[in-house]
Amino acid sequence: MLFKKAAVTFAERTLKKGDLVIAEGRIENRSYQKEGQTHYMTEIAVREGRQTRPDLKVGICGEHGGDPASIAFCHATGLTYVSCSPFRVPVARLAAAQAALASVERDR
């Protein structure tokens, strides 16, 4: 398991542009407050990644991919997809639809 500078050093030495990287673990909802708004690090990473590569696909895989709260967070953050085990798919689809409808309602 690598964090921060060790992860960057490892990536620089072993990966090249375009390599597929899979990260496992729980979603870290690290955030900070600025001018009365909460900003999530995941949201910042997705936004900045897409500034560099607009077609960047970002998603999560694992049991949290079938958790309704995680799905709502991923939708709000702009992730492209979630993936989960087959028995969680019905709940995940329902949660994804609810998140999409909720965002349409907020945007009205």
Residue frames as a rotation matrix with the C-alpha (Angstrom) as fourth column:
MET 1
0.587 0.810 0.000 0.00
0.810 -0.587 0.000 0.00
0.000 0.000 -1.000 0.00
LEU 2
-0.572 -0.800 0.184 1.41
0.812 -0.584 -0.016 3.37
0.120 0.140 0.983 -1.02
PHE 3
0.585 0.722 -0.368 0.39
0.760 -0.647 -0.062 6.87
-0.283 -0.244 -0.928 -0.05
LYS 4
0.842 -0.103 -0.530 1.28
-0.081 -0.995 0.065 10.37
-0.534 -0.012 -0.846 -1.19
LYS 5
0.322 -0.786 -0.527 4.92
-0.900 -0.428 0.088 10.82
-0.295 0.446 -0.845 -2.25
ALA 6
-0.521 -0.507 0.687 5.67
-0.323 0.862 0.391 7.08
-0.790 -0.018 -0.612 -2.24
ALA 7
0.281 0.718 0.637 2.75
0.473 0.474 -0.743 6.50
-0.835 0.510 -0.206 -4.62
VAL 8
0.871 -0.002 -0.492 3.92
-0.353 -0.698 -0.623 9.28
-0.342 0.717 -0.608 -6.94
THR 9
-0.100 -0.992 -0.079 7.50
-0.884 0.052 0.464 7.96
-0.456 0.116 -0.882 -6.96
PHE 10
-0.393 0.039 0.919 6.29
0.105 0.994 0.002 4.42
-0.914 0.098 -0.395 -7.69
ALA 11
0.633 0.735 0.244 4.01
0.364 -0.004 -0.931 5.64
-0.684 0.678 -0.270 -10.50
GLU 12
0.665 -0.433 -0.608 6.74
-0.669 -0.707 -0.229 7.75
-0.331 0.559 -0.760 -12.10
ARG 13
-0.364 -0.919 0.151 9.16
-0.782 0.389 0.486 4.81
-0.506 0.059 -0.861 -12.13
THR 14
-0.715 0.055 0.697 6.80
0.107 0.994 0.032 2.06
-0.691 0.098 -0.716 -13.29
LEU 15
0.245 0.913 0.326 3.98
0.619 0.111 -0.777 3.57
-0.746 0.392 -0.538 -15.35
LYS 16
-0.904 -0.409 0.123 3.82
0.357 -0.567 0.742 5.28
-0.234 0.715 0.659 -18.68
LYS 17
-0.603 0.698 -0.386 1.13
-0.649 -0.711 -0.272 7.56
-0.464 0.087 0.881 -20.10
GLY 18
-0.104 0.700 -0.707 -2.00
-0.882 0.263 0.390 5.63
0.459 0.664 0.590 -20.97
ASP 19
-0.832 -0.217 -0.511 -1.41
0.003 0.919 -0.394 2.70
0.555 -0.329 -0.764 -18.59
LEU 20
0.297 0.955 -0.012 -4.51
-0.164 0.063 0.984 1.40
0.941 -0.290 0.175 -16.85
VAL 21
-0.845 -0.515 0.143 -4.31
-0.193 0.044 -0.980 1.73
0.499 -0.856 -0.137 -13.07
ILE 22
0.250 0.915 -0.316 -6.71
0.123 0.293 0.948 0.07
0.960 -0.276 -0.039 -10.68
ALA 23
-0.756 -0.420 0.502 -6.90
-0.407 -0.299 -0.863 1.24
0.513 -0.856 0.055 -7.08
GLU 24
-0.027 0.734 -0.678 -8.75
0.447 0.616 0.649 -0.70
0.894 -0.286 -0.345 -4.42
GLY 25
-0.868 -0.243 -0.434 -10.06
0.483 -0.206 -0.851 0.37
0.117 -0.948 0.296 -1.08
ARG 26
0.062 0.929 -0.364 -12.78
0.933 -0.183 -0.309 2.39
-0.354 -0.321 -0.879 0.51
ILE 27
0.221 0.091 0.971 -13.85
0.617 -0.784 -0.067 5.74
0.755 0.614 -0.230 -0.81
GLU 28
-0.467 -0.407 -0.785 -12.19
0.846 -0.463 -0.264 8.54
-0.256 -0.787 0.561 1.10
ASN 29
0.449 0.693 0.564 -14.48
0.765 -0.624 0.158 11.51
0.461 0.361 -0.811 1.30
ARG 30
-0.358 -0.636 -0.684 -11.82
0.852 -0.521 0.039 13.94
-0.381 -0.569 0.729 2.36
SER 31
0.373 0.564 0.737 -13.10
0.763 -0.638 0.102 17.44
0.528 0.524 -0.668 2.19
TYR 32
-0.709 -0.500 -0.497 -12.46
0.689 -0.640 -0.339 20.98
-0.149 -0.583 0.798 3.25
GLN 33
0.452 0.862 -0.232 -14.57
0.819 -0.503 -0.276 24.07
-0.355 -0.065 -0.933 3.83
LYS 34
-0.789 -0.614 -0.008 -14.03
0.566 -0.731 0.381 27.23
-0.240 0.296 0.924 1.82
GLU 35
-0.902 0.432 0.012 -16.34
-0.414 -0.871 0.265 30.22
0.125 0.234 0.964 1.78
GLY 36
-0.270 0.844 0.463 -19.13
-0.791 0.079 -0.607 28.19
-0.549 -0.530 0.646 3.37
GLN 37
0.633 0.466 -0.618 -19.01
-0.749 0.573 -0.334 25.37
0.199 0.674 0.711 0.81
THR 38
0.360 -0.481 0.800 -17.73
-0.281 0.761 0.584 21.82
-0.890 -0.435 0.139 1.20
HIS 39
0.401 -0.345 -0.849 -15.23
-0.897 0.041 -0.440 20.72
0.187 0.938 -0.293 -1.45
TYR 40
0.795 -0.082 0.601 -14.41
-0.143 0.937 0.318 17.01
-0.589 -0.339 0.733 -1.84
MET 41
-0.179 -0.972 -0.153 -10.98
-0.553 -0.029 0.832 15.88
-0.813 0.233 -0.533 -2.96
THR 42
-0.345 0.134 0.929 -12.54
0.579 0.810 0.098 13.27
-0.739 0.571 -0.357 -5.28
GLU 43
0.721 0.689 0.069 -14.48
0.528 -0.482 -0.700 16.02
-0.449 0.541 -0.711 -7.02
ILE 44
0.556 -0.605 -0.569 -11.30
-0.563 -0.778 0.278 18.08
-0.611 0.166 -0.774 -7.47
ALA 45
-0.445 -0.769 0.460 -9.36
-0.184 0.581 0.793 15.09
-0.877 0.268 -0.399 -8.84
VAL 46
0.018 0.539 0.842 -12.08
0.814 0.481 -0.326 14.31
-0.581 0.691 -0.430 -11.41
ARG 47
0.891 0.372 -0.259 -12.38
0.197 -0.833 -0.517 17.95
-0.408 0.410 -0.816 -12.50
GLU 48
0.321 -0.849 -0.419 -8.63
-0.691 -0.513 0.510 18.47
-0.648 0.125 -0.751 -12.85
GLY 49
-0.429 -0.433 0.793 -8.13
0.151 0.831 0.536 15.11
-0.890 0.350 -0.291 -14.56
ARG 50
0.285 0.649 0.706 -10.74
0.850 0.168 -0.498 16.04
-0.442 0.742 -0.504 -17.15
GLN 51
0.772 -0.138 -0.620 -9.10
-0.270 -0.955 -0.123 19.41
-0.575 0.263 -0.774 -17.74
THR 52
-0.296 -0.952 -0.071 -6.07
-0.618 0.135 0.774 17.47
-0.728 0.273 -0.629 -18.92
ARG 53
-0.998 0.025 -0.058 -8.02
-0.023 0.713 0.701 14.70
0.059 0.701 -0.711 -20.65
PRO 54
-0.505 0.861 0.055 -11.68
-0.862 -0.499 -0.093 15.55
-0.053 -0.094 0.994 -21.32
ASP 55
0.230 0.616 -0.754 -12.62
-0.644 0.677 0.357 11.96
0.730 0.403 0.552 -22.21
LEU 56
-0.790 -0.603 0.111 -11.21
-0.453 0.451 -0.769 10.60
0.414 -0.658 -0.629 -18.93
LYS 57
0.308 0.859 -0.408 -13.39
-0.224 0.482 0.847 7.84
0.925 -0.170 0.341 -17.54
VAL 58
-0.753 -0.497 0.431 -13.39
-0.493 -0.007 -0.870 7.62
0.436 -0.867 -0.240 -13.75
GLY 59
0.352 0.914 -0.202 -15.27
-0.494 0.365 0.789 5.08
0.795 -0.178 0.580 -11.69
ILE 60
-0.308 -0.380 0.872 -15.24
-0.937 0.277 -0.211 2.80
-0.162 -0.883 -0.442 -8.71
CYS 61
0.060 0.258 -0.964 -15.39
-0.415 0.885 0.211 -0.96
0.908 0.388 0.160 -8.45
GLY 62
-0.889 -0.344 -0.302 -16.24
0.080 0.532 -0.843 -3.11
0.450 -0.774 -0.446 -5.46
GLU 63
-0.371 0.793 -0.483 -18.92
0.918 0.392 -0.062 -3.44
0.140 -0.466 -0.873 -2.86
HIS 64
-0.423 0.215 -0.880 -19.14
0.315 -0.876 -0.365 0.33
-0.849 -0.432 0.303 -2.35
GLY 65
-0.972 0.076 -0.221 -20.15
-0.234 -0.334 0.913 0.46
-0.005 0.939 0.343 -6.04
GLY 66
-0.457 0.855 -0.245 -23.48
0.443 0.458 0.771 -1.07
0.771 0.244 -0.588 -4.98
ASP 67
-0.459 0.250 -0.852 -24.04
0.835 -0.207 -0.510 1.17
-0.304 -0.946 -0.113 -1.97
PRO 68
0.421 0.743 0.520 -26.78
0.874 -0.487 -0.013 3.79
0.244 0.460 -0.854 -2.59
ALA 69
0.819 -0.159 -0.551 -24.96
0.164 -0.856 0.490 6.51
-0.550 -0.492 -0.675 -0.62
SER 70
-0.247 -0.968 0.047 -21.73
0.238 -0.014 0.971 5.87
-0.939 0.251 0.234 -2.57
ILE 71
-0.290 0.220 0.931 -23.62
0.954 0.146 0.262 5.92
-0.078 0.965 -0.252 -5.87
ALA 72
0.798 0.601 0.035 -25.23
0.602 -0.799 -0.003 9.27
0.026 0.024 -0.999 -5.03
PHE 73
0.476 -0.720 -0.506 -21.79
-0.011 -0.580 0.814 10.64
-0.880 -0.382 -0.284 -4.08
CYS 74
-0.462 -0.690 0.558 -20.24
0.524 0.295 0.799 9.33
-0.716 0.661 0.226 -7.31
HIS 75
0.155 0.604 0.782 -23.02
0.980 -0.197 -0.042 10.87
0.128 0.773 -0.622 -9.40
ALA 76
0.935 0.224 -0.274 -22.67
0.290 -0.928 0.232 14.23
-0.202 -0.297 -0.933 -7.68
THR 77
0.243 -0.943 -0.228 -18.88
-0.031 -0.242 0.970 14.08
-0.970 -0.229 -0.088 -8.07
GLY 78
0.480 0.025 -0.877 -19.08
-0.823 -0.335 -0.460 13.34
-0.305 0.942 -0.140 -11.80
LEU 79
-0.516 -0.637 0.572 -17.73
-0.379 0.769 0.515 9.80
-0.768 0.049 -0.639 -11.88
THR 80
-0.530 0.229 -0.816 -18.43
-0.829 0.062 0.556 7.98
0.178 0.971 0.158 -15.14
TYR 81
0.176 0.559 -0.810 -19.43
-0.342 0.806 0.482 4.60
0.923 0.192 0.333 -13.74
VAL 82
-0.093 -0.208 0.974 -19.73
-0.957 0.288 -0.030 2.32
-0.274 -0.935 -0.226 -10.74
SER 83
-0.094 0.014 -0.995 -19.21
-0.482 0.874 0.058 -1.42
0.871 0.486 -0.075 -10.79
CYS 84
-0.195 0.089 0.977 -20.39
-0.960 0.187 -0.208 -3.94
-0.201 -0.978 0.049 -8.21
SER 85
-0.933 -0.119 0.339 -21.11
-0.109 0.993 0.047 -7.60
-0.342 0.006 -0.940 -7.66
PRO 86
-0.788 0.614 -0.055 -24.11
0.072 0.179 0.981 -9.05
0.612 0.769 -0.185 -9.53
PHE 87
-0.221 0.774 -0.594 -26.35
0.930 0.351 0.111 -9.39
0.294 -0.527 -0.797 -6.50
ARG 88
-0.336 0.049 -0.941 -26.04
0.547 -0.802 -0.238 -5.63
-0.766 -0.595 0.243 -5.86
VAL 89
-0.917 -0.119 0.381 -26.91
0.395 -0.398 0.828 -4.57
0.053 0.910 0.412 -9.43
PRO 90
-0.035 0.969 0.243 -30.68
0.805 -0.117 0.582 -4.08
0.593 0.216 -0.776 -8.88
VAL 91
0.548 0.181 -0.816 -30.10
0.740 -0.559 0.373 -1.80
-0.389 -0.809 -0.441 -5.89
ALA 92
-0.472 -0.818 -0.328 -27.29
0.487 -0.552 0.677 0.00
-0.735 0.160 0.659 -7.74
ARG 93
-0.692 0.276 0.667 -29.50
0.626 -0.230 0.745 0.67
0.359 0.933 -0.013 -10.77
LEU 94
0.424 0.898 -0.120 -32.27
0.815 -0.321 0.483 2.04
0.395 -0.303 -0.868 -8.60
ALA 95
0.347 -0.373 -0.861 -29.83
0.628 -0.589 0.508 4.24
-0.696 -0.717 0.029 -6.66
ALA 96
-0.745 -0.645 0.171 -28.29
0.533 -0.421 0.734 5.52
-0.401 0.638 0.658 -9.93
ALA 97
-0.302 0.732 0.611 -31.73
0.711 -0.253 0.656 6.42
0.635 0.632 -0.444 -11.28
GLN 98
0.639 0.544 -0.543 -32.64
0.769 -0.427 0.476 8.18
0.027 -0.722 -0.692 -8.04
ALA 99
-0.101 -0.768 -0.632 -29.37
0.579 -0.562 0.591 10.14
-0.809 -0.306 0.502 -8.09
ALA 100
-0.815 -0.181 0.551 -29.94
0.577 -0.346 0.740 11.19
0.057 0.920 0.387 -11.71
LEU 101
0.111 0.946 0.305 -33.53
0.740 -0.284 0.610 12.30
0.663 0.158 -0.732 -10.99
ALA 102
0.538 0.046 -0.842 -32.44
0.757 -0.467 0.457 14.19
-0.372 -0.883 -0.286 -7.88
SER 103
-0.534 -0.798 -0.279 -29.82
0.537 -0.575 0.617 16.10
-0.653 0.180 0.736 -9.88
VAL 104
-0.582 0.429 0.690 -32.43
0.625 -0.306 0.718 17.01
0.520 0.850 -0.090 -12.52
GLU 105
0.516 0.818 -0.252 -34.70
0.774 -0.320 0.546 18.33
0.366 -0.477 -0.799 -9.76
ARG 106
0.208 -0.523 -0.826 -31.84
0.691 -0.520 0.503 20.36
-0.693 -0.675 0.253 -8.23
ASP 107
-0.758 -0.619 0.205 -30.97
0.550 -0.438 0.711 21.87
-0.351 0.652 0.673 -11.61
ARG 108
-0.016 0.846 0.533 -34.50
0.929 -0.185 0.322 23.16
0.371 0.500 -0.783 -12.22
